[in-house]
Amino acid sequence: MADTVATLARDLAFPEGPAFDPQGNLWCVELQGGQLSRWGDDGVLRHEAGGRPNGLAFDAAGRALVANAELCAIQRLDSSTGTFEIVVDTLDGEPLRQPNDLTFDALGNLLFTCPGGSDEAPVGYVCCIAPDGALTKIGEGFLFPNGLALVDGGEALVVAETRTQRLWKGAWDADARRWHDPQPWAELGTPGGPDGMALGADGLLYVAIFGGGQVRAVDGRGRVMEAYDLPGRNPTNVAFDPAGALGMVVTEAERGLLLSLPQLGPGVPLYAGR
């Protein structure tokens, strides 16, 4: 079957973090517009988040959690008031290093990457917020840690290191909130580097390649099995439609596109915070 790529929306201001809420609505963030945006038949509806929102996830209550790079914070939208509150913005007394992407595990731990200042120095790190609010650094020493995904039934965590074109994988202990001995697992190659990603029900990890104009599918042994070309060089992240109609959704920043590859999917159901 030939690859089908449909355009859902255009002229978005550096879209990132596609995600579906518990009701099945499709959302993303617009980094250069400071917006949390919902796509639907009536177009794109926006909420002002401020700063540079870069990643998005929904908890079990349907609340939007946003990684905001400019505010150096994880934000949460209070849907009753339409305003954002800061969940966390410091680690060990220092501002977070520009949070980038985030995801929940089965126990409601919120995992997120912090790549600020790590384009050329390995100072990027990965954090975990427990349901009680406790913040822990679970990995460090990365050159621009970016997207992240839980695989192997939630027992392993994969983190994209954009500057080295590499994925790191290690066992994830949700109870102890520990990422055990992460090691290089997949080499994504050039051009571009890995950004956001999502796990398919077929066992493949679908990775947006920023600067490469593709989504590449990686198998359980870390091998690139398929590559899907996109209309734009800078895909930033991917998500699977739980209803199946849109297949895999991709945000693309060069042209400001929200894309659908309806032939791909389904994805693995995502965990949500409690």
C-alpha positions as CSV (number, residue, x, y, z in Angstrom):
1,M,0.0,0.0,0.0
2,A,1.3,3.4,-0.9
3,D,1.9,5.8,2.0
4,T,-0.9,8.2,2.5
5,V,-0.2,11.5,4.2
6,A,-3.2,13.8,4.9
7,T,-2.9,17.4,6.1
8,L,-5.2,18.2,9.0
9,A,-4.0,21.7,9.7
10,R,-1.6,24.2,8.2
11,D,0.2,27.4,9.4
12,L,0.7,26.3,13.0
13,A,3.5,28.0,14.9
14,F,6.1,25.2,15.3
15,P,3.6,22.5,16.4
16,E,4.8,19.9,18.9
17,G,3.5,17.2,21.2
18,P,0.4,15.7,19.5
19,A,-1.8,14.0,22.1
20,F,-5.3,12.7,22.4
21,D,-7.4,13.5,25.6
22,P,-9.6,10.8,27.2
23,Q,-12.5,11.9,25.1
24,G,-10.5,11.3,21.9
25,N,-9.9,14.9,21.0
26,L,-6.6,15.7,19.2
27,W,-4.4,18.4,20.7
28,C,-0.9,19.8,20.2
29,V,1.2,22.7,21.4
30,E,2.5,25.5,19.3
31,L,6.0,26.3,20.5
32,Q,6.4,29.6,18.8
33,G,2.9,30.8,19.5
34,G,2.8,29.9,23.2
35,Q,-0.4,27.9,22.6
36,L,-2.2,24.7,23.6
37,S,-4.3,23.9,20.6
38,R,-7.2,21.5,19.9
39,W,-7.9,20.3,16.4
40,G,-11.5,19.4,15.2
41,D,-14.0,19.8,12.4
42,D,-14.4,23.4,13.5
43,G,-10.7,24.1,13.0
44,V,-8.0,24.9,15.6
45,L,-9.1,26.2,19.0
46,R,-6.3,27.7,21.2
47,H,-5.5,28.2,24.9
48,E,-2.8,30.7,25.8
49,A,0.0,28.8,27.7
50,G,2.7,31.5,27.4
51,G,6.4,30.8,27.0
52,R,7.4,28.1,24.6
53,P,5.3,24.9,25.2
54,N,7.2,21.9,23.8
55,G,5.5,18.7,25.0
56,L,2.0,17.5,26.0
57,A,0.4,14.6,27.9
58,F,-3.0,14.1,29.5
59,D,-3.7,12.5,32.9
60,A,-6.5,10.3,33.7
61,A,-8.7,13.2,34.8
62,G,-8.2,14.7,31.3
63,R,-5.9,17.5,32.5
64,A,-3.3,18.7,30.1
65,L,0.3,18.6,31.3
66,V,2.7,20.8,29.3
67,A,6.5,20.9,29.2
68,N,7.3,24.6,28.7
69,A,10.9,25.3,27.6
70,E,10.9,29.0,28.1
71,L,9.3,28.9,31.5
72,C,11.6,26.0,32.5
73,A,8.5,24.4,34.0
74,I,5.9,21.6,33.8
75,Q,2.5,23.3,33.6
76,R,-1.0,21.9,34.1
77,L,-4.2,23.3,32.7
78,D,-7.1,23.9,35.1
79,S,-10.0,23.2,32.7
80,S,-12.5,24.8,35.0
81,T,-10.8,28.2,34.8
82,G,-8.8,27.9,31.6
83,T,-5.6,28.9,33.4
84,F,-2.3,27.1,33.8
85,E,-0.6,26.3,37.1
86,I,3.1,25.4,37.6
87,V,3.6,21.8,38.7
88,V,7.4,22.0,39.1
89,D,10.0,24.5,37.8
90,T,13.1,23.8,39.9
91,L,15.4,20.8,40.7
92,D,17.8,21.0,43.6
93,G,17.2,24.7,43.8
94,E,18.0,25.4,40.2
95,P,15.6,26.1,37.3
96,L,14.8,23.0,35.2
97,R,16.8,22.8,32.0
98,Q,14.0,23.7,29.5
99,P,11.6,20.7,29.7
100,N,11.0,19.2,26.3
101,D,8.8,16.0,26.2
102,L,6.8,14.0,28.8
103,T,4.9,10.8,29.4
104,F,3.2,8.9,32.2
105,D,3.9,5.4,33.4
106,A,1.4,2.8,34.8
107,L,1.8,4.1,38.4
108,G,1.1,7.7,37.5
109,N,4.8,8.9,37.5
110,L,5.4,11.7,35.0
111,L,8.7,11.3,33.1
112,F,10.2,14.2,31.2
113,T,13.4,15.3,29.4
114,C,15.4,18.5,30.1
115,P,17.8,19.3,27.2
116,G,18.5,23.0,27.9
117,G,22.1,23.9,27.2
118,S,23.0,20.4,26.0
119,D,23.4,21.0,22.3
120,E,27.2,20.6,22.6
121,A,27.8,19.8,26.3
122,P,26.4,16.5,27.8
123,V,24.4,18.3,30.6
124,G,20.9,17.1,29.5
125,Y,18.9,15.0,31.9
126,V,15.7,13.0,32.5
127,C,13.3,13.5,35.5
128,C,10.4,11.8,37.2
129,I,7.6,13.4,39.2
130,A,5.9,10.9,41.5
131,P,2.1,11.2,42.1
132,D,2.9,12.8,45.5
133,G,4.9,15.5,43.8
134,A,8.4,14.2,44.6
135,L,10.9,15.1,41.9
136,T,13.8,12.8,41.0
137,K,16.5,13.0,38.4
138,I,16.6,9.5,36.8
139,G,19.3,10.0,34.1
140,E,21.9,12.5,33.1
141,G,24.9,13.2,30.8
142,F,23.0,13.5,27.5
143,L,23.5,15.6,24.4
144,F,19.9,17.0,23.9
145,P,17.6,14.3,25.4
146,N,14.3,14.7,23.6
147,G,11.4,12.3,23.0
148,L,10.7,9.4,25.4
149,A,8.5,6.3,25.4
150,L,7.8,3.3,27.6
151,V,8.2,-0.1,25.8
152,D,8.2,-3.8,26.8
153,G,4.9,-3.5,28.6
154,G,6.1,-0.5,30.5
155,E,9.2,-2.3,31.9
156,A,11.7,-0.3,29.8
157,L,12.2,3.4,29.0
158,V,13.6,4.7,25.7
159,V,15.0,8.2,25.4
160,A,16.0,9.9,22.2
161,E,19.3,11.7,22.1
162,T,18.9,14.1,19.2
163,R,22.5,15.2,18.7
164,T,24.0,11.7,18.5
165,Q,21.1,10.3,16.3
166,R,20.7,7.6,19.0
167,L,18.1,6.0,21.2
168,W,19.0,4.9,24.8
169,K,17.1,2.1,26.5
170,G,17.1,0.9,30.1
171,A,14.8,-1.0,32.5
172,W,12.3,1.1,34.2
173,D,11.3,0.4,37.8
174,A,8.1,2.4,38.4
175,D,7.9,1.6,42.1
176,A,11.4,2.8,42.9
177,R,11.4,5.4,40.1
178,R,14.7,4.2,38.8
179,W,16.0,3.9,35.2
180,H,18.4,1.1,35.4
181,D,21.7,1.2,33.3
182,P,20.5,2.9,30.1
183,Q,22.6,1.9,27.1
184,P,22.7,2.9,23.4
185,W,20.1,0.8,21.8
186,A,19.3,2.1,18.3
187,E,21.3,4.2,15.8
188,L,18.9,6.2,13.7
189,G,21.4,7.5,11.2
190,T,21.4,10.8,9.2
191,P,20.1,13.2,8.1
192,G,18.4,14.6,11.2
193,G,18.0,13.3,14.7
194,P,15.3,11.5,16.7
195,D,12.7,13.7,18.3
196,G,9.3,12.5,19.7
197,M,8.1,8.9,19.4
198,A,5.2,6.5,20.1
199,L,4.9,2.8,20.4
200,G,2.7,0.9,17.9
201,A,0.6,-2.2,18.7
202,D,2.8,-3.9,16.1
203,G,5.8,-3.6,18.5
204,L,7.5,-1.0,16.4
205,L,8.6,2.3,17.9
206,Y,7.7,5.2,15.5
207,V,10.3,8.0,15.8
208,A,10.0,11.5,14.3
209,I,13.3,12.4,12.6
210,F,13.8,16.2,13.0
211,G,15.7,17.5,10.0
212,G,15.3,14.2,8.2
213,G,11.7,14.6,7.0
214,Q,10.7,11.1,8.1
215,V,9.2,8.9,10.7
216,R,11.3,5.8,11.1
217,A,10.0,2.6,12.6
218,V,12.4,0.7,15.0
219,D,11.9,-2.9,16.0
220,G,12.6,-4.5,19.3
221,R,16.2,-5.1,18.5
222,G,16.8,-1.4,17.7
223,R,16.8,-1.9,13.9
224,V,15.2,0.6,11.5
225,M,12.6,-1.4,9.6
226,E,10.6,1.3,7.8
227,A,10.8,5.0,6.9
228,Y,7.8,7.2,6.0
229,D,8.5,10.3,4.1
230,L,6.7,13.5,5.0
231,P,6.0,16.9,3.4
232,G,8.4,18.9,5.5
233,R,11.9,18.3,6.9
234,N,11.1,18.8,10.6
235,P,8.7,16.4,12.1
236,T,8.7,16.9,15.9
237,N,6.5,14.2,17.4
238,V,3.9,11.5,16.7
239,A,0.8,10.0,18.4
240,F,-1.7,7.3,17.5
241,D,-5.4,8.0,17.3
242,P,-7.1,5.6,19.9
243,A,-10.2,5.6,17.7
244,G,-8.2,4.6,14.7
245,A,-9.6,7.0,12.2
246,L,-6.5,9.3,11.9
247,G,-4.0,6.5,12.3
248,M,-0.7,8.1,13.2
249,V,-0.6,11.8,13.7
250,V,2.6,13.8,13.2
251,T,3.4,17.4,14.0
252,E,5.8,19.1,11.4
253,A,7.5,22.4,12.2
254,E,9.1,23.5,9.0
255,R,5.8,24.1,7.3
256,G,3.6,24.2,10.4
257,L,1.6,21.1,9.6
258,L,-0.5,18.6,11.5
259,L,-0.5,15.4,9.5
260,S,-2.3,12.1,9.5
261,L,-1.0,8.7,8.2
262,P,-4.3,6.8,8.4
263,Q,-2.8,3.5,7.3
264,L,-0.6,3.3,10.4
265,G,-1.7,2.1,13.8
266,P,-3.1,1.3,16.2
267,G,-0.8,2.4,18.9
268,V,-0.3,0.9,22.4
269,P,-2.7,2.6,24.9
270,L,-0.9,5.2,26.9
271,Y,-0.8,5.3,30.6
272,A,-2.2,8.3,32.4
273,G,-1.5,9.9,35.7
274,R,-4.0,9.4,38.5
